[in-house]
Amino acid sequence: MKSINLFDPAVHSTTPLGAPARRHKADGMATAAMLIQIASEMLETSPTLRKRMHITLSDLAAADKVRKELVRKTLSVH
């Protein structure tokens, strides 16, 4: 049985490089707001996870307040 080589320098050194990929410019405040919302929804639906991480419902309320502020700032910038 032949082992699989994930990195073969001979193959990779002769492969022509294409143009560098353009980096997508993301809106930091909108991304942060979305991540806060995702984490909050996960923790709201999982009391076990919330208990394991020592996160209270007041912590989630504070995170939601921050998320709403970020969304408000994002909308006022655009």
C-alpha positions in Angstrom: 0.0 0.0 0.0 1.4 3.4 -1.0 1.3 6.2 1.5 -0.2 9.5 0.5 2.2 12.4 0.4 0.3 15.6 1.1 3.3 17.9 0.3 5.6 16.9 -2.5 8.2 19.7 -3.1 8.8 18.6 -6.7 5.2 19.0 -7.7 4.6 22.3 -5.8 7.8 24.0 -7.0 7.0 23.5 -10.7 3.3 24.6 -10.4 2.9 28.1 -11.9 1.5 30.6 -9.4 -1.6 32.5 -10.5 -2.5 36.0 -9.6 -2.8 36.6 -5.9 -6.4 36.3 -4.6 -8.1 39.6 -3.7 -8.9 39.9 -0.1 -12.5 40.6 0.7 -12.8 43.8 2.8 -15.2 43.0 5.6 -17.1 45.4 7.8 -15.6 44.8 11.2 -18.6 46.2 13.2 -21.1 44.2 11.2 -19.0 41.0 11.5 -18.7 41.5 15.3 -22.4 42.1 15.6 -23.2 38.9 13.7 -20.7 36.8 15.8 -22.2 38.2 19.0 -25.7 37.3 17.7 -24.7 33.7 16.8 -22.9 33.1 20.1 -25.9 34.5 22.0 -28.4 32.4 20.2 -26.3 29.3 20.8 -26.0 30.1 24.5 -29.6 31.0 24.9 -30.7 27.6 23.6 -28.1 25.6 25.6 -28.4 26.0 29.4 -25.7 23.3 29.8 -23.2 25.1 27.7 -24.1 28.4 29.4 -23.6 26.8 32.8 -20.3 25.2 31.8 -18.9 28.6 30.6 -20.3 30.4 33.6 -22.4 32.8 31.5 -25.5 34.3 33.1 -28.6 35.6 31.3 -27.5 39.1 32.3 -24.2 38.5 30.4 -26.3 37.6 27.4 -28.4 40.7 27.8 -25.3 42.9 28.0 -23.9 41.2 24.8 -27.2 41.9 23.0 -27.0 45.5 24.1 -23.4 45.7 22.6 -24.6 44.0 19.4 -27.5 46.5 19.0 -25.0 49.4 19.4 -22.7 47.9 16.8 -25.6 47.5 14.4 -26.7 51.1 15.0 -23.2 52.4 14.4 -22.8 50.3 11.3 -26.1 51.6 9.8 -25.1 55.2 10.6 -21.8 54.8 8.9 -23.3 53.5 5.6 
